[in-house]
Amino acid sequence: DVADVQARDETRREIDRAFETIVPDGIPARTFWAEQIARELSTRDFSAARGYLLAAPVLLDRNDRRALLAAADAEESGSHDERLARAGLLFLPNDVRANYQRAIERPYLAMQDLDAASGSLPLAAPPAEAALAQQQETPDETPSGFSLVGDRADLVRRSQRWVNGDAIDTTQLRLSAIGLLEMRRPDSQAYYATSISILRAAGRAQRLSDAYASYLTGRVNLALPEDTTLAALRNVISTLVPASERETQVLDTYAGEINPEGLARLERDLRSIAQIASYTSPTGAVTLVELAQSPEDIRKLELVAQAGNDRAVALAKQIGPGVIDLAQIGVKWSTGLILQILALTAILIALCWTTFSALSRLRPLQRRWT
């Protein structure tokens, strides 16, 4: 149960313990810490950079830790993590601090930053107004307008290539179709665009593991079967109609091939990935999702992200898939669970007593025969 307080607390303690082990011997803790932040800033991974700032109380030595916590306590506004991040900036070298402050202080990046992380050409920095708006976002928000789902015209072009037999990632194409279908519903769920954008960015950059990519393809096949969808598209795309009408026809064709049961299964995975992004950032979610080998790993990463937020992204850069093992699924004690344990204990005692009684009765019989 990822919402269980005990599970989050235990996972957070495991995250802190893992951070304590990553500072190499012979290197001052503050030097190592500042170097990691500078490195992440140079690669535009602002989520990981912020994660290192939040992990400062664990990474720094005792004296620095006390001074940093005192500076954080002196702050009067913002959440605990926001105050901790602002206090951590005071302990960075001047050039690293300046680079961080020039960048987006909050790590919740717009679409172009995720595009850059997935291997596209570098883009210009966002305007000051956009950066300011992102700084004002609350920790559990994803940026408005964030989407790599594509539009109807793009869907038609790629569907045409699919029908023509061109090499195309049909899983990515059908994810886009599912996203566009969801977005045209009046009760559209925001997590669709976020999670599908993350999967598209990770897939386009070939950052999904083979095992999870295979699993994802299977889930998409259940939601939108490949063979029947291709056959239906051939019938639609072969006709001559205006472009606007073609877009509607193609989208309706995808809608007609949706398997509601398969889509419901896919939704569970999409919801978990969107949650990871809400606790960290879209680029942070890509960093974490690429470690997954199975849907169980995604659930564990969701718990790690919930317990550590951007700390999880920074730690994933250090220990890789080992971050998944930090998830501690706590036992949620309740009256019903206690009664079940007592009942099982009583049954075990009864079985032991029955076995002992049976063996005791056999001994006199064995003596008679002898």
Stockholm file with secondary structure:
# STOCKHOLM 1.0

chainA/1-370         DVADVQARDETRREIDRAFETIVPDGIPARTFWAEQIARELSTRDFSAARGYLLAAPVLLDRNDRRALLAAADAEESGSHDERLARAGLLFLPNDVRANYQRAIERPYLAMQDLDAASGSLPLAAPPAEAALAQQQETPDETPSGFSLVGDRADLVRRSQRWVNGDAIDTTQLRLSAIGLLEMRRPDSQAYYATSISILRAAGRAQRLSDAYASYLTGRVNLALPEDTTLAALRNVISTLVPASERETQVLDTYAGEINPEGLARLERDLRSIAQIASYTSPTGAVTLVELAQSPEDIRKLELVAQAGNDRAVALAKQIGPGVIDLAQIGVKWSTGLILQILALTAILIALCWTTFSALSRLRPLQRRWT
#=GR chainA/1-370 SS CTTCHHHHHHHHHHHHHHHHTCSCTTSCHHHHHHHHHHHHHHTTCHHHHHHHHHTHHHHSCHHHHHHHHHHHHHCCSSCHHHHHHHHHHTTSCHHHHHHHHHSCSSCCCCHHHHHHHTTCCCCCCCCHHHHHHHHTSCTTCCCTTCCCSCCHHHHHHHHHHHHTTCCCCHHHHHHHHHHHHHHTSTTCCHHHHHHHHHHHHHHHTTCSCHHHHHHHHHHHHHHSCHHHHHHHHHHHHTSCCCHHHHHHHHHHHHHHTCCHHHHHHHHHHHHHHHHHHHHSCHHHHHHHHTTCSSHHHHHHHHHHHHHHTHHHHHHHHHHGGGGGGGCCCCCCCCHHHHHHHHHHHHHHHHHHHHHHHHHHHHHHHHHHHC
#=GC SS_cons         CTTCHHHHHHHHHHHHHHHHTCSCTTSCHHHHHHHHHHHHHHTTCHHHHHHHHHTHHHHSCHHHHHHHHHHHHHCCSSCHHHHHHHHHHTTSCHHHHHHHHHSCSSCCCCHHHHHHHTTCCCCCCCCHHHHHHHHTSCTTCCCTTCCCSCCHHHHHHHHHHHHTTCCCCHHHHHHHHHHHHHHTSTTCCHHHHHHHHHHHHHHHTTCSCHHHHHHHHHHHHHHSCHHHHHHHHHHHHTSCCCHHHHHHHHHHHHHHTCCHHHHHHHHHHHHHHHHHHHHSCHHHHHHHHTTCSSHHHHHHHHHHHHHHTHHHHHHHHHHGGGGGGGCCCCCCCCHHHHHHHHHHHHHHHHHHHHHHHHHHHHHHHHHHHC
//
